[in-house]
Amino acid sequence: MPYVQIRLNAPQCVHHPRLAAQATRLMVEVMRKQRALTVVEIVTPTSLWSGGGQPVAGPLAQVDVKITAGTNSETDKARLLAEFHALLTQELGPLAAPAYVVIDEIPATDWGYDGLSQASRLSRKSGGG
């Protein structure tokens, strides 16, 4: 049940549906997540971005990925970081500042969907509840 938020400062440079589709593809292929449960949000704020203490006008991006803790290997996560960077530069062109990709691993007890935590879903699958 991954949630991916992509923040951009250059909405005119991006084909949002394609970026969302490719982000979903990475979660399915690299992290082995279910396509139907993957949610991607693309945020195009009007706020000022800066890099090195100076305003940056060129394309910038930051990606925040939320997954259940312990569901992916270090190799999976390293590949996701590299492939997200490649996707961002493919879609945006050369970036004006570092593009951060953050993987937040959240304990199964601390998040869920449709009123149930991930831990309770795992317990039901294994017959423990």
N, C-alpha and C positions, 0 to 999 in steps of 0.2 A: 504494500500500500504506500508507494512512494508519493511524495509531494515535491514538486520542483518549482522553484520561483526563479525567474530570470529577470533581472533588472537591467534596463537599457537606457542610455541617454540619447540614442539616435534612432527613434522609431521610424523615421523616413527611410532608413537604410536597410530595414529588415522586412522580410516576408514572414510575418508572424505565424500564419498557419503552418508554413514549412518548418520554421524553427521549432514550434510546438511538436510537430510530427516527428522531427528528428530527435528532439529531447526524449520523447516517449520511446522511440526506437532504441536509444542508448540504454534506457532503464530496462527495457525488455531483453535486449541482446547481451548487454554487458553485465547487468545486475540480476538478471533472471527474475524480474518482477512481472506481475500480471498486467497486461495492457489495460484491461477493463478497470483496474483499480489505480492506475497511474494518472495523477492530476498534474497538469503543467499550467502555471500562471505566468504570463508575460506582463511585466510592469514597465510602463514607460513614463516615469515621473518627469515633472517639469522642474525639479529641483536642480540646483547647481552641483556639478561633480567637480572635484579637484584631484590632482595627482601631484605629489611632491609639494603641496601647499599652494599650487597655482591652478586657476580654473582650466578645465580641459574641454575643448570644443569638439574634438574628434570622437569617434565611436568608443564607448566604454561598455563593459558588461560585468555583472556579478551574478553568480548562480549559487543558489542555496538548495541543497538536496536533503530531504528528510527520509530516513529509512529506519526500520526496526533494528535495534542493536543486535549484533551477532549474526546477521543474516547474509553477510558478504565477507569475502576474504580481503586481505590487504592487496592482493593482486587485482581483484575486481575493482577495488576503490582506486588504485593507481591507474588502471586502464580507463576508468570513467573520467578521472581528472584530465588525462591526456586527450581523450576523445571529445570531451566538452570543449576544451581549449581549441582543438581543431575545428569543431563545429562553429564556434563563435567567430573565429577568424575567417572561416569560409563564408559565413553569412554577413559579417560586418566589414570584412577587409581588415587591414592592419589596425590594431587597437592603439589608442592614444595613451594608455596607461595599463598597468598589469590587470589582467582579468582574473579575479579570484573565483574559485569554485570551492564551496564549502560543503562537506558531507557531514550532516548532523545525524548521529546514531542515537535514537531515542529508545529508552527501555520499553519493552512490550507492554508494561503496565501503565505507561504514561501517555499513550495515544491510541487512537482507534478510529473507527468510522461507523456510522449508523448506530451509535449508542453502545457499541461494544469495544473493549480494548483489544489490542492484538493478543495479549496474554490470554484473555478469555476465549478468543477464537482458537488459539493453539490448544488450549485445554479441551475445548469441545471436540476438536479434530482427533485428539489422542484418547478420547474417552474419559478424560478426567473431570468432566463437569457437564 
